[in-house]
Amino acid sequence: MDKYLSVCSYIGAMNNTTTKCACPDCKCEVTEGHRVLRDGKEFCGENCASGHAKGDGCCENSCKCHG
């Protein structure tokens, strides 16, 4: 299943489509300039991709997610 998700993520990236960040609390869309791929999932930035390991918020101040 992860290989399928990775392929879909790659195809989506090639088509410049936007997707919702894989972080459960995040409301951001993943954009080309900030896309972080981790374990076959797309995140809006490094903070979401790392599970907010340092307690930092999201890439966008208005979202205020913390994982």
C-alpha positions in Angstrom: 0.0 0.0 0.0 2.8 2.5 0.8 4.3 2.0 -2.6 0.9 2.8 -4.2 0.7 6.0 -2.1 4.2 7.0 -3.0 3.4 6.6 -6.7 0.2 8.5 -6.3 2.0 11.3 -4.5 4.6 11.4 -7.2 2.0 11.6 -9.9 0.2 14.3 -8.0 3.4 16.2 -7.7 4.0 15.9 -11.4 0.5 17.2 -12.2 1.0 20.1 -9.7 -2.2 19.2 -7.9 -2.6 20.2 -4.3 -3.5 17.9 -1.5 -4.3 18.2 2.2 -1.4 17.9 4.5 -1.2 14.4 6.1 -0.8 15.9 9.6 -4.2 15.0 11.3 -4.8 18.5 12.8 -3.4 20.5 9.8 -5.8 22.4 7.5 -3.1 23.4 5.0 -2.8 22.3 1.4 0.5 20.9 0.3 2.2 23.2 -2.2 5.1 22.6 -4.5 7.6 24.8 -2.8 6.9 23.4 0.7 6.1 19.7 0.0 7.8 17.2 2.3 7.4 13.5 1.5 7.8 11.1 4.4 6.7 7.5 4.6 4.7 7.9 1.4 2.7 10.8 2.8 2.7 14.5 1.8 3.1 17.2 4.4 3.0 21.0 4.1 6.3 21.4 5.9 9.0 19.8 8.0 7.2 20.5 11.3 4.2 18.5 10.3 6.3 15.8 8.8 8.3 15.3 12.0 5.1 15.1 14.1 5.9 18.5 15.6 8.8 16.9 17.6 9.9 20.3 18.9 6.4 21.5 19.6 6.5 24.0 16.8 3.4 24.9 14.9 2.7 24.4 11.2 4.1 26.2 8.2 1.2 28.7 8.2 0.6 30.8 11.3 -3.2 30.8 10.9 -3.5 27.0 11.0 -2.0 26.6 14.5 -1.8 22.8 14.3 0.6 21.0 16.6 0.1 17.4 15.5 
